[in-house]
Amino acid sequence: MRERENPGMNMAEMETLLETPREHPDFTMWFLKERGWVVRTDNGRYSITIAGVEEAEKMEVWGPRQPEHLLLEPAY
């Protein structure tokens, strides 16, 4: 899932994570794939695309973004 060398997850992992049968995420994954927000890799795993990350950020999936003026300046 968060492995740099093996990003994404397969449907079995998704079923376990969501605690749902395979039929439930099938439509969702089809929709996300058609929108270009996820891709299916050569090894059958689904990975989020840059467009998917940007869309998730717009929807604040990972929580609200910090206002620009509150972001810490890098220490050099």
N, C-alpha and C positions, 0 to 999 in steps of 0.2 A: 504494500500500500504506500508506504513512504520510503521505499527503498530506491536510492538513486540508480542502482544498476538494474533494477527490475521494477520500473514504475507501473502504476495501475493496479487493477484487480480483475479477476475473472468472475464469471457469473456465480460460481459456487461460493466464493468469498463474499460477494455482494449479498447473496441469499442469507448467509450466516450473519453478516453485519446488520442487515435490515430485518432479520428474523421473519422472512416472508418467502413464499414459494417463487420459483423462477418466473412464472407467468406474470407476476406483478411488476417487476422492473423491466421486463422485455419491452413494453411500449415506451417507457421512459427512456431507456437506452437508445431505442430507435430514434426517438425525437431528438435527444441530445446529439446523436451522431449526425442526423440530417441537418441540424443547425450548425454543425461544425464545432460544437463545444466539447465533444469527446471523439476519440478515434479508437478503432480496434487495431491493435498491433499484430504483428506477424505471429506472435505466440498466443493469440486469442484473448489477450487482456485488454481492458478498456483503460485509456489514459486521457486525462483532461488536457485540452489544448490551451494555447495562450488566450484564444478567444473565449474559452470556457472560464478561465481564471478571471479575465476581465469582466465577464458577465456576472460571475459570482461576486466579485468585488462591488459591482454596481448594485447588486441586490443585497449587499452586506451579509452574505451567507456566513462569513467568518466573524461577524460582529461589526459594529460601527467603526468607520475609519476615523482616525484622529484628525482634527482640523489641522491644516498645514502649519499654522502658527504655534501649535503645541508640540510639533515633532522636535525631537532632540537634534541638535546640530552634531555632526560627527566630530569626535575629538581627534585632532591630528598631533 
